[in-house]
Amino acid sequence: MNISPLLIPIIALMIPFFAIGMGTWSKLKNRELDMRMKADKERSTIDFARVERLEDRVRVLERIVTDRGGDLAHEIERLRDAPLN
């Protein structure tokens, strides 16, 4: 096998460029992961607040149903019979 004498210096010069490129790529990927983690954390905070609000609403509805169970059926019928505005 006959290797060109010019090929060895070309390969030797490519190694540092490859190393620099990989370092830059690695930094960009780490930055991307950090940004995704921050966005996920913000999203989970928003979701947590939304779940808390829904739980509060369910508690109110449960209280209405259990406190006024008998009156509720009459009130629903009264609202059905009421004219629409």
C-alpha positions in Angstrom: 0.0 0.0 0.0 1.4 3.3 -1.1 0.4 6.3 1.1 1.0 9.8 -0.3 3.5 11.8 1.8 1.1 14.8 1.7 -1.7 12.7 3.4 0.1 12.5 6.8 0.3 16.3 7.4 -3.3 16.8 6.2 -4.5 14.2 8.7 -2.4 15.8 11.4 -3.9 19.2 10.7 -7.4 17.7 10.8 -7.2 16.3 14.3 -7.1 19.7 16.1 -10.0 21.0 14.0 -12.0 17.9 14.8 -11.3 18.3 18.5 -12.3 21.9 18.5 -15.5 21.1 16.6 -16.4 18.3 19.0 -15.8 20.7 22.0 -18.0 23.3 20.4 -20.7 20.8 19.6 -20.6 19.4 23.2 -21.0 22.9 24.6 -24.0 23.6 22.4 -25.7 20.4 23.4 -25.2 21.1 27.1 -26.6 24.6 26.6 -29.6 23.1 24.7 -30.2 20.6 27.6 -30.0 23.4 30.1 -32.6 25.4 28.2 -34.9 22.3 27.9 -34.6 21.6 31.6 -35.5 25.2 32.4 -38.5 25.2 30.1 -39.7 21.8 31.6 -39.3 23.2 35.1 -41.4 26.3 34.2 -44.0 24.1 32.5 -44.3 21.8 35.5 -44.7 24.8 37.8 -47.6 26.0 35.6 -49.1 22.5 35.5 -48.8 22.2 39.3 -50.7 25.5 39.7 -53.4 24.4 37.3 -53.8 21.1 39.1 -54.1 23.0 42.4 -56.8 25.2 41.0 -58.7 22.2 39.7 -58.5 20.5 43.0 -59.9 23.5 44.7 -62.8 23.6 42.3 -63.5 19.9 42.8 -63.5 20.5 46.6 -66.1 23.3 46.2 -68.3 21.1 44.0 -68.0 18.2 46.4 -69.1 20.6 49.2 -72.0 21.9 47.2 -73.2 18.4 46.4 -72.8 17.0 49.9 -74.2 20.0 51.7 -77.2 20.6 49.4 -77.8 17.2 47.9 -81.6 17.2 48.2 -82.0 20.9 47.1 -79.7 20.4 44.2 -82.1 18.3 42.2 -84.9 20.9 42.7 -82.5 23.7 41.7 -81.4 21.9 38.5 -85.1 21.4 37.5 -85.8 25.1 38.3 -82.9 26.1 36.1 -84.1 23.8 33.3 -87.6 25.4 33.4 -86.2 29.0 33.5 -86.4 30.9 30.2 -83.1 31.5 28.4 -82.1 35.1 28.1 
